Each structure stands twice: as structure tokens, then as C-alpha cells.
């Protein structure tokens, strides 16, 4: 009985063991497959951390220039100096200032003294018609004269003028009763005239000098404004170039990341963990990033050409064969200024308001000249002179010995014989009607009021411009902070999406979407930094402190040699 019962138990035990083995083998098969797949994914993840097997990316324009030796590394200050030295607009403004200086010299030319000489000869022959002029030797009377004259004249800044005259004549005649033959006459005289009311304090000459001096100041203001504008332009172009170079690096990193994705996706498709369609999507992503990289390189070349044009328009200049490599980085640096301080600084330094002040001064000068033209004229003039005579006495004529001689004797008599003469004259000019001067005076008053109103409008415009510029800086500051946070969040989202994708919990298009968002966030952060830098430049340009902030100084010493009006 016991032997019968043992065999079935053994058979049951054997079948139980076999069933357990089959069950374990059935359970162990998917576990091994999962372990193999996990091992394959881990290998792919480790390979994705390197760039082995990726297509090499092209060198950036900066790297090419560094390799072939055409790179020129320039800071913001270096590029600004080059632009100021070689810019054509600045050279034109400099010639305008030189022209203004020459105009001042021309205005002072009305006070330049003049010295003139003249020499003349004359001869006449007439019939004897009078006893006192008749000739004893002939039926004709002859007169032969020779003269030379020197004249000096000059205007003064008091409105007066002086004229000095020296005249010498030699005459010869055949008249019977001529006392001296030949005879010499010398005359010297000085005449000075001075206005006492009209043209006493100002006249056309003095008014023109004052206006020309104001034109020189206008030229200085225009020159500084042109320099400031050019500095603003070149510095903003500099940061645009920095942005283009940084954007190229961002796009190239995006291409590299897309290539890594393509490599990893390809391996996963090969082991059967992803569908083949994912390779098509990864290839499309690589193509898109390469297109953006090409556009980024094109932007670099365009921005660099704009900078070269600002530096020099000479196509033979060496800058056109060099690649500009900016050395300044768009690091965020806080810029703070009080609103009222900025407005006061802008109003003080505004070239428009400085020009408006000069226009008001010009208007006042024109008003003074118009008022002067309405006055009565009171001019006093005085003349003092002397004369001297000499010659050879005629037959049977007893002449004083001091008058006998040639031209030297006449000159001596000019100063020794007391043959002086003088005169004083007062001229009064009363305009009975002076409608032209009255109308000019009225127009000058109207023009002055118009300029005052224009100045008030300019002050309002400056206030609005400064307020907007400071608001732009504040807005860009907030955008920098926001874009910086967006970049960090985009990076964290991409890292998380990659982990979920590796764990099989996400799809590849979600990874691509996060990669694009990261690239956009990086570009947004870069753009915000550049715009913040450029908005600071714009505010400094509006306050006209860009020269001082850039550590530049304009030295204009030529105007110091222009004489003052006294």
C-alpha cells in the first residue's frame, strides 16, 4: 500500500518543478528584454554626451579671421576713435567751422587800412585871350602839369573813419605873368568824421562781426552734435555686431544639439525602441537649425559692413579687408539716473536750445541794427591840412628866398611856413519818412517773439524725450531680468523633457519644441541685453553727455585767435 502511493507523489513533484521552471522562464523573458533595452538606452545616453560621429560644423566668420590673420580686435572705445577719425560727415562739419572762421576774418576786413597811390600828367594849349594869362613868346598859352598823390584811409570800430592825403604837383607854363615857372605845390591834409548818434554804438560792420561770431559758435554746436550722433551710431552698431556674433554661437549650438538628437534617435530606431518616422523629424530639425545658422552668418557680414562704412567710406581702406572682432561683452550693468537730473542736464547741454539762444542773440543784434537805422544822423567831421609852394621866379620878379627852389623846398615849406587850413562840419540827416526801417524793426520784434515760443516748445520736447528714454531703460531692465529667468526655465524644461523622453514617457516632438524654446529664450536674453545697452546710449545722446561718458573731448582752439570786438 505504501509503495503504490509513493510513485504518484513523485510524479506530481516532478511536474510541479517543471511547471515552476516554465513559469519562471516565461516571467524572466520580458525582464531580460527590458534590461537589454534599458542597457541600450543608457549607452545611447552616454554617447549623446559626446560629439563623436557628428558632422563637423563650419567655422564662424570670427574663427576664420583668427585663423587667416585678418581679425582685428577692437573695443567699444577703439571703434569709436576710428569712426571719429575717418568719418566724412565729421570732416565736412570741420570744414564748415573753418569757413565760419574765414567769414569772421572777412567781416573784420572792413576795418583794414588801405594805402593808394596815383601818378598823372596833363598838357593843355589854348589861344591867348586874356592879358593876365597871355604868352609873350607865342600866340598860344601852354600848361604842362605832373602830379603824384598818396592816400591813406581807414574805418574805426567807433563808426568813424579817417582819410589822410598827400598830393604834389609840378606845373610849367609860358604865361608872361607867371610868378614861378616851373612851380611846385605840396598839400597834406587829414580828415576824420565821427557819427554822434546813428551808427555810434552799432552799424552794419559791427553788426556783421557779431553775427559771424555767433555763426562760429553755431558751427561748434553743429560739430559737437554731429560727433555725438556719430558716436551713438557707431556704438549701437558695435552692439548690433556683438549681438550678431552671439546669435551665431547660439544657432551653432542649436545645430549641434539637433545633430546629437539625430544621432541618438537613429540608434534608438536601430534597437527598435523608436519608430523610423522619428528620424525624418530629427533630420528636419537639423535642416531648420542649419538655415538659421546661415542667416546668422549673413547678419554678421551685414552688421560688419555697416560698421566699416561708418569708419571709412574709402574702399581702399584696410578696414574693408579686416574682420572686426568686438572685445566688449554685453554684461548687465545697472544704470541709474534721477529723472529731474537727466532733464536739467539735457536742457543745459541741448544743442537745439544752445542754437536757440544763439538765434535769440542774432535776433537782438538785428533788432539793434534796425533800431539804429531809424535814428537821425548827426555826424561831425574835421579837416586839418597844410600846403607848401616853391619854384623858379619869372623874369624881373623878386620872390622870397624861402620859396625859391624845387620840390624839396615845397615840402620844407609845407611844415615850416605855417600855411595851414582847417574846417569843422556838423551834418544832420533827418528822415521825414522811414517806412522801410520801421517795417524791418517791427519784423525783428515779431521774429524774436517767434524764437522765444520755439524755445519753449523745444524744452517741452526735450522733457518728453528724456522721460521716454528713461522709461525705455527701465522697460529694458525688466526685460533683461525676465528673459534671464525665461532662459533658466527653458533650460530646466528641456532637461526634464529629455529625462522623460529617455524614460519613454514623452515624445520626440516635445523635446524639439523645448529645444526651440530654449534657443528663443537665449536669443531673447541676448536681445534684451543689447537693447538695454543701446537704450543707455540713446539717453546719453539725448542728454548730450555721450562724449563725456565715452571719455572723449573735442578741442577747438582756432576760435581763440579771433579778435574780440572792442
Secondary structure as the mmCIF struct_conf table of DSSP 4:
data_model
#
loop_
_struct_conf.conf_type_id
_struct_conf.id
_struct_conf.beg_label_comp_id
_struct_conf.beg_label_asym_id
_struct_conf.beg_label_seq_id
_struct_conf.end_label_comp_id
_struct_conf.end_label_asym_id
_struct_conf.end_label_seq_id
HELX_RH_AL_P HELX_RH_AL_P1 UNK A 2 UNK A 48
TURN_TY1_P TURN_TY1_P1 UNK A 49 UNK A 49
BEND BEND1 UNK A 50 UNK A 50
TURN_TY1_P TURN_TY1_P2 UNK A 52 UNK A 53
HELX_LH_PP_P HELX_LH_PP_P1 UNK A 54 UNK A 60
HELX_RH_AL_P HELX_RH_AL_P2 UNK A 61 UNK A 68
TURN_TY1_P TURN_TY1_P3 UNK A 69 UNK A 69
STRN STRN1 UNK A 71 UNK A 74
HELX_RH_AL_P HELX_RH_AL_P3 UNK A 76 UNK A 86
HELX_RH_AL_P HELX_RH_AL_P4 UNK A 88 UNK A 108
HELX_RH_3T_P HELX_RH_3T_P1 UNK A 109 UNK A 111
STRN STRN2 UNK A 114 UNK A 127
TURN_TY1_P TURN_TY1_P4 UNK A 131 UNK A 133
STRN STRN3 UNK A 135 UNK A 135
BEND BEND2 UNK A 136 UNK A 139
STRN STRN4 UNK A 140 UNK A 155
TURN_TY1_P TURN_TY1_P5 UNK A 157 UNK A 158
BEND BEND3 UNK A 159 UNK A 159
STRN STRN5 UNK A 161 UNK A 173
STRN STRN6 UNK A 175 UNK A 175
TURN_TY1_P TURN_TY1_P6 UNK A 176 UNK A 177
BEND BEND4 UNK A 179 UNK A 179
STRN STRN7 UNK A 180 UNK A 195
BEND BEND5 UNK A 196 UNK A 197
TURN_TY1_P TURN_TY1_P7 UNK A 198 UNK A 200
BEND BEND6 UNK A 201 UNK A 201
HELX_RH_AL_P HELX_RH_AL_P5 UNK A 204 UNK A 271
TURN_TY1_P TURN_TY1_P8 UNK A 272 UNK A 272
BEND BEND7 UNK A 273 UNK A 274
TURN_TY1_P TURN_TY1_P9 UNK A 276 UNK A 276
HELX_RH_AL_P HELX_RH_AL_P6 UNK A 277 UNK A 311
TURN_TY1_P TURN_TY1_P10 UNK A 315 UNK A 316
BEND BEND8 UNK A 317 UNK A 317
HELX_RH_3T_P HELX_RH_3T_P2 UNK A 318 UNK A 321
BEND BEND9 UNK A 322 UNK A 322
STRN STRN8 UNK A 323 UNK A 326
HELX_RH_AL_P HELX_RH_AL_P7 UNK A 339 UNK A 349
HELX_RH_AL_P HELX_RH_AL_P8 UNK A 351 UNK A 373
TURN_TY1_P TURN_TY1_P11 UNK A 374 UNK A 374
BEND BEND10 UNK A 375 UNK A 375
HELX_LH_PP_P HELX_LH_PP_P2 UNK A 376 UNK A 376
STRN STRN9 UNK A 377 UNK A 393
TURN_TY1_P TURN_TY1_P12 UNK A 395 UNK A 396
HELX_RH_3T_P HELX_RH_3T_P3 UNK A 401 UNK A 403
STRN STRN10 UNK A 404 UNK A 404
BEND BEND11 UNK A 405 UNK A 406
HELX_RH_AL_P HELX_RH_AL_P9 UNK A 407 UNK A 416
BEND BEND12 UNK A 417 UNK A 417
STRN STRN11 UNK A 420 UNK A 429
BEND BEND13 UNK A 432 UNK A 432
HELX_RH_AL_P HELX_RH_AL_P10 UNK A 435 UNK A 502
TURN_TY1_P TURN_TY1_P13 UNK A 503 UNK A 504
BEND BEND14 UNK A 505 UNK A 506
HELX_RH_AL_P HELX_RH_AL_P11 UNK A 508 UNK A 543
TURN_TY1_P TURN_TY1_P14 UNK A 544 UNK A 544
HELX_RH_AL_P HELX_RH_AL_P12 UNK A 546 UNK A 549
TURN_TY1_P TURN_TY1_P15 UNK A 550 UNK A 551
HELX_RH_3T_P HELX_RH_3T_P4 UNK A 558 UNK A 561
BEND BEND15 UNK A 562 UNK A 562
HELX_LH_PP_P HELX_LH_PP_P3 UNK A 563 UNK A 565
#
